[in-house]
């Protein structure tokens, strides 16, 4: 067994695997992650995704099968009626730049202009030719709300296929586990849930998991201060401003990491009460909610699996 820490995608990635050729497996995984970042990045001018963005309003672009698959999933999720997920949100993200050194508060005119460019129905996909066309000039896709989950699932699938006994991947707060946890009699991994009001590494709870993903999204991750107000990086496609919410963070526990990514973003505009009600109705996803007034709640499926 072996582990590795990589600085990539603007975060710290941790990989661990129990395999006879652990180092070789980690080398391959690292190579894959670097390749994914290069192709899917909305911040690298020469990425495959940015070729699609640069051709907005001009021409369809033939893309790799994996990128096509993720854009297709992203478009479908962006068209769900009450979802906060929108992969066409790029123009707003690039206008605000929250989390970057050049973050700014845009003028209302700028925001109105950008709102006309973030329509996911204008993403045209040609399954036969594997092309993506953004039909409006100025459109920009941003897969940041989905990509890490997609990458984590792919890496764990590779580990499984190679015969790994157990594996763990942490893509900067996006955790996926496979097989039994080492040195644990019950075989369950213990995943810490970040306290959104304290520096990284301070946990408010621990959840027991095995063969599951734990994804957390929160307004504490990237912030920007302007005239005494704090603005986070999760945007409302209707207003062009950061979502108004009583959620400080939302954690989703699910089988696949991509599912966790989808639901943390999909539900973020709802109130804590609404999120809890929805989680209790849905099979296959559970969650932990921390509100801006520092209350914590979790769905019924996590009873007996969470330590506060």
C-alpha positions as CSV (number, residue, x, y, z in Angstrom):
1,X,0.0,0.0,0.0
2,X,1.1,3.5,-0.7
3,X,-0.1,7.1,-0.6
4,X,0.7,10.4,-2.4
5,X,-0.1,14.1,-2.1
6,X,-0.3,16.2,-5.3
7,X,-0.9,19.9,-5.7
8,X,-3.2,20.2,-8.6
9,X,-6.5,21.9,-9.7
10,X,-5.9,24.7,-7.2
11,X,-6.1,22.3,-4.3
12,X,-4.4,19.5,-2.4
13,X,-5.1,16.0,-3.7
14,X,-4.5,12.9,-1.5
15,X,-4.4,9.4,-3.0
16,X,-4.0,6.1,-1.1
17,X,-4.2,2.5,-2.5
18,X,-3.8,-1.0,-1.3
19,X,-2.4,-2.8,-4.3
20,X,0.7,-5.0,-5.1
21,X,1.9,-2.3,-7.6
22,X,0.8,0.6,-5.5
23,X,3.4,3.1,-6.8
24,X,2.8,2.3,-10.4
25,X,-1.0,2.7,-9.9
26,X,-0.4,6.1,-8.2
27,X,1.8,7.2,-11.1
28,X,-0.9,6.4,-13.6
29,X,-3.6,8.1,-11.4
30,X,-1.4,11.3,-11.1
31,X,-0.9,11.3,-14.9
32,X,-4.7,11.0,-15.4
33,X,-5.5,13.8,-13.1
34,X,-2.9,16.1,-14.8
35,X,-4.4,15.2,-18.1
36,X,-8.0,15.9,-16.9
37,X,-7.0,19.3,-15.5
38,X,-5.3,20.2,-18.8
39,X,-8.4,19.2,-20.9
40,X,-11.3,20.3,-18.6
41,X,-10.0,23.6,-17.1
42,X,-12.0,26.8,-17.5
43,X,-8.9,28.8,-16.4
44,X,-6.2,27.4,-18.8
45,X,-6.4,29.3,-22.1
46,X,-5.2,26.2,-24.1
47,X,-7.5,23.5,-22.5
48,X,-9.9,21.5,-24.7
49,X,-12.8,23.1,-22.9
50,X,-11.5,26.6,-23.7
51,X,-11.3,25.7,-27.4
52,X,-15.1,25.1,-27.2
53,X,-15.5,28.4,-25.3
54,X,-13.4,30.4,-27.8
55,X,-15.6,29.1,-30.7
56,X,-18.9,30.3,-29.0
57,X,-21.2,31.7,-31.7
58,X,-18.7,30.6,-34.4
59,X,-18.5,26.9,-34.9
60,X,-19.0,23.4,-33.3
61,X,-15.9,21.8,-31.8
62,X,-15.2,18.1,-31.9
63,X,-14.2,17.0,-28.4
64,X,-12.8,13.9,-26.6
65,X,-15.4,11.3,-25.5
66,X,-15.0,12.1,-21.8
67,X,-15.4,15.8,-22.1
68,X,-18.5,15.3,-24.3
69,X,-19.9,12.9,-21.7
70,X,-19.4,15.4,-18.9
71,X,-20.8,18.3,-20.9
72,X,-23.9,16.2,-21.8
73,X,-24.4,15.3,-18.1
74,X,-23.9,19.0,-17.1
75,X,-26.4,20.2,-19.7
76,X,-29.1,17.8,-18.5
77,X,-28.6,18.8,-14.9
78,X,-28.6,22.5,-15.8
79,X,-32.0,22.2,-17.4
80,X,-33.7,20.8,-14.2
81,X,-36.3,23.3,-13.3
82,X,-35.4,24.2,-9.7
83,X,-31.6,23.4,-9.9
84,X,-28.9,25.9,-9.0
85,X,-26.5,24.0,-11.2
86,X,-25.7,25.7,-14.5
87,X,-22.6,24.7,-16.6
88,X,-23.1,27.8,-18.8
89,X,-22.4,30.1,-15.7
90,X,-18.8,30.9,-17.0
91,X,-19.5,34.5,-18.1
92,X,-20.6,35.4,-14.5
93,X,-17.7,33.5,-12.9
94,X,-15.2,35.3,-15.1
95,X,-16.9,38.7,-14.5
96,X,-16.9,38.4,-10.7
97,X,-13.6,36.4,-10.4
98,X,-14.4,35.4,-6.8
99,X,-11.5,33.4,-5.4
100,X,-9.0,35.0,-7.7
101,X,-6.7,38.0,-6.9
102,X,-8.5,40.2,-9.4
103,X,-12.0,39.7,-7.9
104,X,-14.4,42.6,-8.4
105,X,-18.0,43.7,-7.9
106,X,-19.5,44.1,-11.4
107,X,-21.9,46.9,-12.4
108,X,-25.6,46.0,-12.7
109,X,-25.3,46.7,-16.5
110,X,-22.4,44.1,-16.8
111,X,-24.5,41.6,-14.8
112,X,-27.5,42.0,-17.1
113,X,-25.3,41.6,-20.1
114,X,-23.8,38.4,-18.8
115,X,-27.2,36.9,-17.8
116,X,-28.1,36.8,-21.5
117,X,-25.1,34.4,-22.1
118,X,-25.7,31.8,-19.4
119,X,-28.5,29.9,-21.1
120,X,-27.9,26.1,-21.0
121,X,-30.5,25.5,-23.8
122,X,-27.9,27.2,-26.1
123,X,-25.5,24.3,-25.7
124,X,-25.8,22.2,-28.8
125,X,-24.6,18.7,-28.7
126,X,-24.1,16.4,-31.7
127,X,-23.9,12.8,-30.4
128,X,-22.9,11.3,-33.8
129,X,-20.0,13.7,-34.4
130,X,-19.1,14.3,-30.7
131,X,-19.2,18.1,-31.2
132,X,-20.2,20.9,-28.8
133,X,-21.5,24.2,-30.1
134,X,-22.3,27.2,-27.9
135,X,-24.7,29.0,-30.1
136,X,-24.5,32.5,-28.5
137,X,-21.3,34.6,-28.7
138,X,-19.7,35.3,-25.3
139,X,-20.9,32.0,-23.8
140,X,-18.4,30.1,-21.6
141,X,-18.8,26.7,-20.1
142,X,-17.5,26.1,-16.6
143,X,-17.5,22.5,-15.4
144,X,-16.1,23.3,-11.9
145,X,-19.3,22.2,-10.2
146,X,-18.9,18.7,-11.6
147,X,-15.4,18.0,-12.7
148,X,-13.8,16.8,-9.5
149,X,-16.5,14.3,-8.8
150,X,-16.2,13.0,-12.4
151,X,-12.4,12.7,-12.0
152,X,-12.7,10.9,-8.6
153,X,-15.1,8.3,-10.0
154,X,-12.8,7.6,-13.0
155,X,-9.7,7.2,-10.8
156,X,-11.5,4.8,-8.4
157,X,-12.9,2.8,-11.3
158,X,-9.4,2.4,-12.6
159,X,-8.2,1.3,-9.2
160,X,-11.0,-1.2,-8.9
161,X,-10.4,-2.6,-12.4
162,X,-6.7,-3.2,-11.6
163,X,-7.6,-5.3,-8.6
164,X,-7.0,-2.9,-5.8
165,X,-8.1,-4.2,-2.4
166,X,-8.9,-0.7,-1.1
167,X,-8.4,2.9,-2.1
168,X,-9.1,6.5,-1.1
169,X,-9.0,9.7,-3.0
170,X,-9.5,13.2,-1.6
171,X,-9.8,15.9,-4.3
172,X,-9.7,18.9,-1.9
173,X,-12.8,18.2,0.1
174,X,-14.3,15.7,-2.4
175,X,-13.7,12.3,-0.9
176,X,-14.3,8.8,-2.4
177,X,-13.6,5.5,-0.6
178,X,-13.3,1.9,-1.8
179,X,-12.9,-1.3,0.1
180,X,-12.1,-1.6,3.8
181,X,-10.3,1.2,5.7
182,X,-6.9,0.1,7.1
183,X,-6.6,-0.6,10.8
184,X,-10.4,-0.3,11.4
185,X,-12.1,-3.4,12.8
186,X,-15.4,-2.4,11.2
187,X,-13.8,-1.6,7.8
188,X,-15.4,1.9,7.7
189,X,-13.5,5.1,6.8
190,X,-13.9,8.1,9.1
191,X,-14.4,11.3,7.0
192,X,-14.2,14.7,8.7
193,X,-16.7,17.3,7.9
194,X,-15.1,20.8,7.8
195,X,-16.3,23.4,10.3
196,X,-17.2,26.3,7.9
197,X,-16.4,28.9,10.5
198,X,-12.9,27.7,11.3
199,X,-9.7,27.2,9.3
200,X,-9.3,24.1,7.2
201,X,-8.7,20.9,9.2
202,X,-11.2,21.8,11.9
203,X,-14.0,19.3,11.8
204,X,-17.5,19.7,13.2
205,X,-18.5,16.0,12.6
206,X,-17.1,12.7,11.4
207,X,-19.1,10.4,9.1
208,X,-18.5,6.7,8.7
209,X,-18.4,5.5,5.1
210,X,-17.3,2.6,2.9
211,X,-17.5,2.4,-0.9
212,X,-19.1,5.9,-0.8
213,X,-18.4,9.5,-1.7
214,X,-18.5,12.5,0.6
215,X,-18.7,15.9,-1.2
216,X,-18.9,19.2,0.6
217,X,-19.7,22.6,-0.9
218,X,-19.8,25.8,1.1
219,X,-19.9,29.5,1.0
220,X,-16.7,29.6,3.1
221,X,-14.4,28.1,0.4
222,X,-14.0,31.2,-1.8
223,X,-15.0,34.7,-0.7
224,X,-14.6,38.3,-1.8
225,X,-15.1,41.3,0.4
226,X,-16.6,44.5,-1.0
227,X,-17.8,47.6,0.9
228,X,-18.3,45.6,4.1
229,X,-20.2,42.8,2.4
230,X,-18.9,39.3,1.8
231,X,-19.7,37.5,-1.5
232,X,-19.2,33.8,-2.1
233,X,-18.6,31.8,-5.4
234,X,-21.9,30.0,-5.9
235,X,-24.1,32.1,-8.2
236,X,-27.8,32.4,-8.9
237,X,-28.4,32.1,-12.7
238,X,-31.5,34.3,-12.4
239,X,-30.0,37.3,-10.6
240,X,-26.3,37.1,-11.5
241,X,-25.4,37.5,-7.8
242,X,-24.2,35.0,-5.3
243,X,-27.1,32.8,-4.0
244,X,-28.9,34.1,-1.0
245,X,-29.0,31.1,1.4
246,X,-29.0,30.1,5.1
247,X,-26.6,27.3,4.2
248,X,-23.0,27.7,5.2
249,X,-22.2,24.2,3.9
250,X,-23.9,21.2,2.4
251,X,-22.3,17.7,2.4
252,X,-23.7,14.9,0.3
253,X,-23.0,11.2,0.9
254,X,-23.7,9.1,-2.1
255,X,-22.3,6.1,-4.0
256,X,-20.7,8.1,-6.7
257,X,-18.7,11.3,-6.4
258,X,-20.4,13.0,-9.4
259,X,-23.8,12.4,-7.8
260,X,-22.5,14.3,-4.7
261,X,-21.2,17.2,-6.9
262,X,-24.5,17.4,-8.7
263,X,-26.7,17.5,-5.6
264,X,-24.5,19.9,-3.5
265,X,-24.9,22.5,-6.3
266,X,-28.5,21.6,-7.2
267,X,-29.8,22.1,-3.7
268,X,-27.8,25.1,-2.7
269,X,-30.4,27.8,-3.4
270,X,-33.0,26.1,-1.2
271,X,-33.4,26.8,2.6
272,X,-31.9,24.4,5.1
273,X,-35.4,23.1,5.9
274,X,-36.2,22.4,2.2
275,X,-32.8,20.7,1.7
276,X,-33.4,18.4,4.6
277,X,-36.9,17.5,3.5
278,X,-35.7,16.7,0.0
279,X,-32.8,14.5,1.2
280,X,-35.2,12.5,3.4
281,X,-37.4,11.8,0.4
282,X,-34.6,10.8,-2.0
283,X,-33.1,7.3,-2.1
284,X,-29.3,7.0,-2.6
285,X,-28.3,10.4,-1.3
286,X,-27.9,11.6,2.3
287,X,-26.6,14.9,3.6
288,X,-25.3,17.1,6.4
289,X,-26.3,20.7,6.6
290,X,-24.6,23.5,8.5
291,X,-26.5,26.8,8.6
292,X,-25.0,30.3,8.6
293,X,-26.2,30.6,12.3
294,X,-24.1,27.6,13.1
295,X,-26.8,24.9,13.4
296,X,-26.2,21.3,12.2
297,X,-28.7,18.8,10.8
298,X,-28.4,15.6,8.9
299,X,-30.8,13.3,6.9
300,X,-32.3,10.2,8.5
301,X,-30.1,7.8,6.5
302,X,-27.0,9.0,8.4
303,X,-28.4,8.1,11.8
304,X,-25.9,5.9,13.7
305,X,-23.1,6.8,11.2
306,X,-22.2,10.3,12.3
307,X,-20.3,11.6,15.3
308,X,-20.7,15.2,16.2
